Amino acid sequence: MKEAAGEANMTVITIILIGVIAAIAIPIVNNAMKTTQQKSCCTNVGGVWANNTCQVSHTDTTVAPGYQDCITESGGI
């Protein structure tokens, strides 16, 4: 009987650990996917990804033309 209770406790602990790991990992993965989408759209329209924005060049901080359209077409952020 003690063995069965021990196995049940380990199962509960395992389920809780899986939930905690998933709660930590999901936001990290979502953020990485969002950043990758932004960078690829910027590159596709000929822009430069700098300072977390899509710029025409390193010296011109204007948003690259077509960047927002690319983001919208690919599902938005």
Rosetta silent file (secondary structure, phi, psi, omega in degrees, C-alpha in Angstrom):
SEQUENCE: MKEAAGEANMTVITIILIGVIAAIAIPIVNNAMKTTQQKSCCTNVGGVWANNTCQVSHTDTTVAPGYQDCITESGGI
SCORE:     score description
SCORE:     0.000 S_00000001
   1 L     0.000  -39.086  179.646    0.000    0.000    0.000 S_00000001
   2 H   -64.834  -35.401  179.527    2.862    2.392    0.807 S_00000001
   3 H   -64.414  -42.066  179.627    4.396    1.743   -2.609 S_00000001
   4 H   -63.657  -39.502  178.631    1.175    2.689   -4.373 S_00000001
   5 H   -67.788  -38.312  177.938    0.934    5.914   -2.385 S_00000001
   6 H   -64.383  -42.097  178.427    4.566    6.732   -3.186 S_00000001
   7 H   -66.316  -38.216  177.958    3.997    6.186   -6.902 S_00000001
   8 H   -64.483  -41.161  177.901    0.879    8.353   -6.805 S_00000001
   9 H   -63.243  -41.543  178.871    2.849   11.133   -5.099 S_00000001
  10 H   -64.572  -36.953  177.723    5.607   10.906   -7.726 S_00000001
  11 H   -63.880  -43.803  179.036    2.986   11.098  -10.479 S_00000001
  12 H   -63.450  -44.277  179.255    1.515   14.253   -8.956 S_00000001
  13 H   -62.602  -42.134  178.889    4.975   15.805   -8.566 S_00000001
  14 H   -62.161  -44.335  179.171    5.825   14.940  -12.183 S_00000001
  15 H   -62.854  -41.884  178.735    2.604   16.503  -13.472 S_00000001
  16 H   -64.279  -43.343  178.937    3.232   19.666  -11.448 S_00000001
  17 H   -63.271  -40.095  177.152    6.819   19.919  -12.732 S_00000001
  18 H   -61.827  -41.959  178.132    5.669   19.504  -16.332 S_00000001
  19 H   -63.702  -41.887  179.631    3.148   22.309  -15.802 S_00000001
  20 H   -65.252  -45.457  179.741    5.757   24.610  -14.265 S_00000001
  21 H   -62.664  -42.308  178.359    8.255   23.957  -17.066 S_00000001
  22 H   -63.670  -39.903 -179.587    5.553   24.545  -19.701 S_00000001
  23 H   -64.829  -29.723  178.771    4.489   27.790  -17.990 S_00000001
  24 H   -83.627  -41.526 -173.006    8.067   29.047  -18.181 S_00000001
  25 H   -75.431  -36.001 -175.129    8.939   27.749  -21.665 S_00000001
  26 H   -60.568  -47.283  177.996    5.823   28.818  -23.608 S_00000001
  27 H   -63.720  -34.322  179.002    6.321   32.600  -23.207 S_00000001
  28 H   -65.516  -45.215 -179.944   10.012   32.267  -24.110 S_00000001
  29 H   -65.696  -43.040  178.717    9.212   30.329  -27.295 S_00000001
  30 H   -60.676  -42.116  178.929    6.394   32.744  -28.259 S_00000001
  31 H   -64.672  -41.022  178.316    8.711   35.730  -27.825 S_00000001
  32 H   -63.524  -40.576  178.795   11.404   34.066  -29.942 S_00000001
  33 H   -66.073  -40.573  179.778    8.880   33.334  -32.705 S_00000001
  34 H   -64.172  -45.117  179.876    7.586   36.921  -32.652 S_00000001
  35 H   -64.339  -40.706  178.286   11.096   38.373  -32.862 S_00000001
  36 H   -63.081  -40.622  177.846   12.015   36.018  -35.700 S_00000001
  37 H   -61.758  -44.703 -179.383    8.885   37.063  -37.613 S_00000001
  38 H   -62.805  -45.970 -178.732    9.753   40.735  -37.184 S_00000001
  39 H   -65.158  -40.973 -178.960   13.359   40.266  -38.298 S_00000001
  40 H   -69.515  -38.667  176.477   12.442   38.173  -41.332 S_00000001
  41 H   -63.244  -40.613  179.831    9.772   40.643  -42.476 S_00000001
  42 H   -61.790  -46.096  179.672   12.303   43.445  -42.103 S_00000001
  43 H   -65.300  -39.466 -178.422   14.887   41.577  -44.163 S_00000001
  44 H   -63.220  -31.652 -179.973   12.301   40.618  -46.798 S_00000001
  45 L   -93.354    5.722  176.009   11.404   44.261  -47.454 S_00000001
  46 L    87.709   16.217 -179.538   15.075   45.280  -47.628 S_00000001
  47 L   -91.221 -179.368  177.891   15.320   46.864  -44.217 S_00000001
  48 E  -122.578  126.975  179.135   17.853   46.613  -41.432 S_00000001
  49 E   -84.841  111.044  179.865   16.840   45.300  -38.003 S_00000001
  50 E  -146.531  142.641  179.506   18.431   47.647  -35.453 S_00000001
  51 L    54.622   36.562  179.797   17.373   48.892  -32.019 S_00000001
  52 L    59.663   27.979  174.082   14.376   46.499  -32.123 S_00000001
  53 E  -138.869  159.885  176.639   12.906   48.307  -35.136 S_00000001
  54 E   -94.987  110.931 -176.168   12.974   47.819  -38.896 S_00000001
  55 E  -110.188  159.324  177.613   14.906   50.729  -40.352 S_00000001
  56 L   -65.129  -42.355  176.638   15.722   51.736  -43.906 S_00000001
  57 L  -153.300  177.921  179.529   19.437   51.705  -42.992 S_00000001
  58 L   -66.289  -26.918 -178.877   21.671   51.927  -39.930 S_00000001
  59 L   -95.233  -27.129 -179.951   21.759   55.718  -40.280 S_00000001
  60 L  -100.375  113.269 -175.320   18.149   56.307  -41.407 S_00000001
  61 L   -87.591    9.273  176.305   15.726   55.350  -38.627 S_00000001
  62 L   -64.907  140.868  178.363   12.644   55.583  -40.849 S_00000001
  63 E   -65.355  132.875 -177.995   10.588   52.389  -40.810 S_00000001
  64 L   -60.862  134.371  179.827   11.304   50.383  -43.952 S_00000001
  65 L   -63.524  137.233  179.090    8.453   50.625  -46.479 S_00000001
  66 L    91.345   -9.740 -178.331    6.351   47.472  -46.659 S_00000001
  67 H   -63.124  -49.051 -177.570    7.365   46.256  -43.201 S_00000001
  68 H   -64.219  -36.677  177.043    3.963   46.814  -41.606 S_00000001
  69 H   -62.182  -42.223  179.345    2.231   45.171  -44.583 S_00000001
  70 H   -62.391  -43.662  179.355    4.464   42.105  -44.189 S_00000001
  71 H   -62.260  -43.558 -178.371    3.656   41.868  -40.475 S_00000001
  72 H   -65.535  -43.583 -177.952   -0.075   42.191  -41.168 S_00000001
  73 H   -67.817  -29.699 -176.866   -0.034   39.588  -43.965 S_00000001
  74 L   -90.486   12.378  173.995    1.882   37.079  -41.879 S_00000001
  75 L   110.280   -2.839  176.968   -0.641   37.084  -39.078 S_00000001
  76 L    74.900  174.202 -178.340    0.325   40.177  -37.125 S_00000001
  77 L  -112.660    0.000    0.000    2.061   40.521  -33.825 S_00000001
